[in-house]
Amino acid sequence: MTIVEKILQRINRPELLPILSEELTPSELNSLLLEVFRRQTGRLSPAELLQQYQKNRFVKPADTDFMALHALETRLLQIFETFRFKAVELSPVAPLGCCSVVATADQQKILSALRGTEVLADATNALALHVADLKKSGQWKPVSATDQLRFSAIQRHVRTPKVAIPGHTQHFKIGCLVSSGRDTGSFEFERESMAEHLAVMTALLRDALQVDALRFKFIRRSGNADGRLLEQVKNHILQLRNDLVIETETTPSRENQYYKGLQYKILITVRGQEYEIGDGGFVDWTQQLLQNKKERFLITGLGVEMLFRLMA
């Protein structure tokens, strides 16, 4: 029996959940819950508020050197800007369902909120909405069919699964890049956008931060009918520059429905130990949001806070 089922059984209201989730409009449910929380906070004393702060794993400050971390973020954003990825300061909240509606994320792992929002859990999903809005509203006016939108962000994320690593909290800094374009044939978007993302990561990790070693791993994923995608992208990048280490995994041990056709991982070596510091790949989020199969979207996520700790 789930926690919700136990609650409904205890109050003898088995019909309550379908009423709240199916019979009320989102606006009505929001109004109802706002009143519930108003009454709950009205009974809360300052001493109880402090007790909640001490027990709540989501609200404590990050255990980092703020100024030093901020300096690293600035350095990263400057490198992103050099490669034409425009920095975006995202809202700390996103529309409810931002991750779970278009991707495979479980809403239980996301801090859902009121007024139709959720606390930001993945900046790349929020940037996909930003891109889709720019295109849908006509604010973005491409000059040619191969034009791309490029955005970057460094954002504090909040996720609900418990973190057992000492010194780590439920919220953490992630840096991300997104590229948006359209299918023009011959994997042109896929080849060019992936080459750019790898160039950014190389400039950042190998050239600027001078990690001991850097390698990329390309992983074939389902979701793309043309099985040549991985080889086409990899060969194109290695023709542009032969100083990159790109390994391939064409038969992954675990299937992944998140990425479509191609996923890649970023692995660095620091003081003799290798770490997976980021990953990315092609997703179909803008296709879903804009209802257009020609849309293409590449994302990259980088563990900025983890990188900061490793380079300290």
N, C-alpha and C positions, 0 to 999 in steps of 0.2 A: 504494500500500500504506500502510495506517495505521500509526501507531506501535505499537499493540497487535499488529497482524499481524506487524510486523517482529520484535517481541520473541518472539512465539510461534514464529516461524520460526527465530530464532537459537537458542532453547533446545530446538527440535524437540519442542514440546509443543502441537500444534494443538488438542488436546482440552481444554486447561487452562481456557480461558475459559468454555465451556459447563458444565464441571464446577463451577467456582466460582460462576457466576451462576444455574445452574438446578438443580443436584443438591444443593447445600448449603442448609440453612435459614439465614435471616438470623443467627440466634444462632450457628450453627456457623461461618459465614463470619467473623463478628465475632471469635470466639475464635481462629480461625486467623490473622487479620490482627493481632490484638493480640500474638500470639506472634512474628509476623514483625517487628513494630515494636520489641518488647522486645529481640530479638536485634540489630536494626540499631542501636538506641540504646546497646546494651551495648558495641558496637565504636567508639562515637563518643568522641573526646577533647574536652576543653574548647576547645582551639584550633580544632578542626574545627567545634564548635558556634558559635563566633564567626564563622567563615567562612560558615556557613550563614545566620547572622543578617545578615551584610553583603550576601549575594547574594539573599536571599528578599524579594520585593517585597510580600509580605503582612504582614510583621511590624514594619515601621518605624513610629514614632509619627507622628501627623498633624502637618503643618506649620501649626499654628494657635495662636492665643493661647487657651490652655485656659480661663482665667478669663473672658475676654470672650465666648467662644463659649458657655460655661455660662450666663452672664448673659442672653444672647439666648435660649437654650433655655428658661430659667425664665420669661422674658417671654412667649414663645410659649405655653407650657403654661398660664400664667395666663389668657391670652386664650381658649385652647381650653376651659378650665374654665368661663369666663364663659358660653360657649354650650352648657354641659352635656355636653361631651365629657370623660369621665373618663380621666385619665392612667393608663397601664399601663406598668410596668417589665417589659419582656419579657426572656426568657432570651436569652443570646447565641447559643444554638443552637436549632434547630427540628427536628421529625421529618424524617428523610430523605424527600425527595420533596415537601416542603412547598410548593414553588413549581411544580415540573414536573408533579405529578400532576393538579392542578385547573386550572392555567393553561398558557400556551403557552411557558413558560420552558424553556430547554435546560439539563439537569442539568450539562452541561459548563461552564456559566457560573457554577456554584455550587460552593463549597468543601465537598465531601462529607466526612463524618467517620465515625468508628466509633460503635459502640453505637446504631446506628439513627438517627443525627443528621446534620445539616448545619449549617454556620455560617450565621447569619441573613443572608439575601440580600434579603428583602422583608418588612418589618414588617406590611404589610397582609395578607399570606398568613397570618402567625402570628396576627394578630388575628382573621382569619376562623376559624381553628381554635379560638381562645379562645371566640368567640361560639357556634360550633357545639357546643362542649363544654358551655357554660352552658345552651343550649337542650336538648340531648340528655339531660343529667343532671337537668333540671328545676330547676336552681338559679335560673334566671330565670323569674319568674312575672309575666307581663304582666297589667295590669289590664284593658286593652281591646285590641281587634284592631289599633288604630293605634299602640300603644306601640312605641317603638324602643329599641334598645341603641346607645349612642354611646360610642366609645372614641377616645383619642388616644395617640400615642407619639412619642418622638423617640429614635431608635436609630442606633447605628453599624452600617452595613451592610458586608458584604464580598462582592465579586464578582470573578470570575477574569479577565475580559478585560483586557488591558493598557491602562493609562491613560497617554497620551502628553503630558498637560498638565503643565507644570512646576509643582511645588508640590503636586500632587494625588497621592493614594495610592489603593491598592486598597480602602481602607475610608474611609467618609464618612458624615456624619450626614444622615439623612432624617427629616423630620417627617411624620406621617400622621394622617388622620382616617378613621374608618369608621362607617357607620350601617347598622344591620341592622333589618329589619322584615319585614312580610308584605304580599302583594298584597291590597288591599281594594277594588280597582276604581278606574277613572277616573284611573289614574296617581297616586293620592294619595301613596303613599310616595315615588315618584320626584320629584314636584313639591316636596314638603315637605323631603325630605332634601337635594336639590340646592340649594334656596334657603338652607338652613342652612350648607352647605359654602361657598357663595359669600359668605355673610354673614361667616363666620369669616375667609376669605381677604381680604375687603375691610377688615374691622376691623384685621387684622394688617398688611397690606401698605400700604394707602392711609392709614388713619387713624393707626396706631401708628408705623410705620416711615416713612411719608410718602414713598413712592416717587414719582417724577415723573409716572408714568402707570400705570394698571392696566387691562387688558382681558382678557376671557375669550373663548375660541373653542369653540363647540359643534360637534362633528363627528359626523355620523350614522354609525353602525356597524351591521353585520348582527347577527343574533342575537336580534332582537325582531320578532315578526311584525307588530306594529302600527306602521306608519310615522309615526304622529302623535306619537310620544314626544318627539322633539326640540322640535317646535313647542309642544306642551302644556307642557313644562317651562319653556322659554324665556318663553312668554307669561305663565305664572304668576309667574315671578320678576320680570319687568318690570312687572307689575301691582302687586307689593308695593313695588318701589322702581325709580324711573326714572333713578337716578343711576349705574347700572351700564352698562358697554359690553360687550355680548355679540354677537359675530359668529358666523355659522354657515357650516359647510362641509357641504353635503348630498351632494356627490359627491367624496369624498376620492380623491386620486391613488393612495394605497396602502391596501389592505385591512388590517384589524387584527382578529385573532381573539381578542384579549385582552379587549377591552371588548364589552359586549352592548347594542346599541341606541344608546347615547350615550356618547361620550368628551368630556372637556373639557380645555382647556389654560389655564394661567395665565401671562400675559405681563406683565412689568413693564418700565418704562423707568427707567434710572438713569444720570444724567449723559449724557443724549442717546442712549444705546444700549439697544435692547430685548433682553430675555432671556426665554427660556422657563424659568420658575422652578419649575414644577410641572405636574402633570396628574392626572386622575382620571376616574371614570366608573363605570358599573354593570357588575358582574361576576356570574357565576353560581356562585361558589365555594361559598356556603352551600347553594345548591340541590343541588350535587353531594355535599357532605359530609353533609347531612341527608336526601338523597333526597326532596326536597320542592320541587315546582315553584312553590309559593307563596312561597318565601323570596326576599327581595330584599336586595341588598347594594351599597352605594355606598362607593367608596374615593377618597381624595385623598392624593397624595404631594407633598411640598414639599422642595426642595433647601435644607436648612437651612445646610449648610456653604457652599454656593455663595452663598446669600443673605448670610451673614456676611461673605464676602469682598467682595461687591458693596457692602455698606453700610459697609465699613471706611473 
